[in-house]
């Protein structure tokens, strides 16, 4: 697909160092943003969201993963391979490829994302996705960390997903598709490890909600852990 080829050219042929500057050491890391369990009216759900990255001279290659299991079976799998460059003090732009391995059928997208710190110290990621067959989508993710003490942290999060075309094969309609929100209270038992508990709410909208056959909204208590290495 032309879009994916263009993005891959951006990833692999972007200069790895700034002109005239000394190379910084390569930094690698792993972030487990959320690994949690919650129970809905019909399902036991295990959810993982995280990323591994490699960076040098402010340029970053990152592999992001989101996986959801329901009642012991894999329900959703999304992977993104991205390359990022800074465009200002607080903002980076990323380009790459996203693959939805689940639900079936498999979907591949080109990705362009803007990630950084919005006014009010809100962490924001705004992404657009361009897929085969003229499929388009967009996602906005917002997160704000409120320090209650040296160890306690309260974190509201929100995610909005919009689609540009019908995709009956995966039961998604056009327009506003889904909104998720959560409020998590975490405790840092170690500078790199923090168990958390909270509430999570999600709702489907428009034609996507029609596909859900009345199961278009859910809320649950969640228990999980976040970590970085």
N, C-alpha and C positions, 0 to 999 in steps of 0.2 A: 504494500500500500504506500502511495506517495508520501502521505503525511508521516507515517512511521519512519520512512527512509530519511526524510528531511530532519526529523528530530534526532535520529541516530547520528546523522552527520554533525549536528550541533553538539551532541554528547562527546563524540570521539575525536573531533577535530578542533574543538575549542582549545585555545592555548592553556596549558596546565600551570603556567607561572605568569606573573605580571612582568612586563618588560622591564629590564634593568634592575630587578630586585633579586635579592638572595633567596633561594628556596628555603621554606620552612620545613620542619620534619613532617612526615606523614602521620596523621592521627587517625586512629580507628576507634570505634565504639559500638555499643549495643544499648538500645533503649527499649525497655518494656513499658510502654505507656499505660496499658491496661491488660490485666489478666484476671478475669472475674467470672463469677458464677451468679446467675439469678434464675428465679423460677417464675414462669408466667402461669396463666390458668391452664394451659395445655402442654407446656414444654419445660424441660430442664435445659438451660442454655449455658454453655461455656464459651467465653469470648476472649480472643487475644488480639491485641493491636500493638505493633512495635516496629522498630527499624534498626538496621545496622548501617553504618556509614564509614566512609574513608574520605579524609579531607587533607588538602595541602594548599597553602597560600590562599586561604579563604574559598577555594573551589572544592565542591563536595560531590561525591557520588554516594547515592543512598538507595538502599533496597527497603521498601516499606511493605508490611504485610498486615492484612486483616483476615482473621479466620473465625468462623462461628460454627459451633457444633450444637445440634438440637437432639436431645434424647440419644446421645452417643453417636449420631451420624453427622458427617460433614455437610453443612447447609450452605455456607458462603465462604468463598476463598477469593481474595483480591490481592494481587502483588503489583507493586509499582517499582520500576527501575528508573531513577532520575539522576540528572546531573545539574548542579546548581552553581550559579555565580552571583556575587553580591552586586546590587545596583545602588545601594546607599548604606548608611550606617546601620539601619534597622531592617532592611528588606533584602531578600534574595529572590531570584527568579529561577525556576526549575523547569526542565523539559525532559521528556522521556516517554516510556511506554507503560501502559497498565494492561494487565491481563486478568479477567474474571474467569477463574477455573470452575467455579460453582456460583450460581446454579447453572445447569446445562440449558442451552448450548453455550460453549465457551465464547467469550467476547474479548477482542483486542482493541485497545484505544491508544491514540496519541495523547500526551498529557502536556499541558502548559500550566504552571502554578506560580502564584505569588505568595510568599510566606514571610511573615515578619511580625513586628510589634506595632499595633495600631494605637492611636491616642487613648489614654486611660490604661496603658499597659495591658491591653487585650492582645493575646496571641491569636493571629489570624492566618488561615490558609485558604486562598481562593483558587480553585482549579477549574479548568475547562477541559473537556474530553471530546476527542474527535474519533469516531469509530468507522468501521467498514459499513458500506451500505448507507452512507450519509447520516449515521446515527450521531447525535450530539447530546452532551449532558454537562452539567456544572454542579460544583459542590462548594459550599461555604462552611468553614469550621472555625468556631470561636471558643476561646478558653481564657479564663481569668483566675489567677491564683491569689487568694487572700490569706496572708500569714496571720494566724490567730495567736501564735506564740513561736518560740524557737523550733518546736516540733510539730505543732498542729497546723494543718492547712485546709482551707475550704475552697473547693474548686467547682464553680459552675461551668458547664460546657454546653454547646449547642452545635447542631449540624443541620444544614438545609441542602436537599438534593433536588435538582430540577432536570428534566429530560426534554429533549427537543422532538422526539418521534415516538410513535407507538412501538412497542416491542412485545407483542403478544406471547412470544415464545418464553419470555421470562416474566410475564404478567406485569408489565410496566406501561403506564399510559403517558401521554404528552403533558407537559407543564409541571407544576409543583408536584413532586412525587412523595417526598418523605421529610419529616422534621423529627429530629431526636434532641432530647435535652436531658441533662443529668446534673445532680448536685452531690459532690463527693467530699467526705471528710476523711483526711488521711493523717497518719501519725508516723513521723520519721523515726523508726527504730534504729536506723543507720543513715548516714548521709546519702547513701545510694539505694536504700530500700524503704518503702513506705506502704504498709497495709492500709486499706481504706474500706469504708462502707458508705452507702448512700442510696439515692433513689434514681431511677431511670424511667423516662417516659418517651414514647415514640408514637407517631401517628402517620397514616398514609392519607393522601389527598387525591381528589379528582378521579381520573380513570384508574389510577393505580389502586385506590381504595375500592373501586368497584370490583376489581379482580380479586380482592381479599375476601369476598363473601361474608362481610360482617365482622371480620377480624382485623379491623383497620386501626385499632388503637389499643395500646397496652402500657402498663406501668408495673414496676417491680422494684423490690429492694435488691441491692447488689452488694457482694462482698468480693474484694479482690486485693491485688498487690501491684505496685509499680516499682520499677527498679532501673538502674543504669549501671553500665560496666565499661 
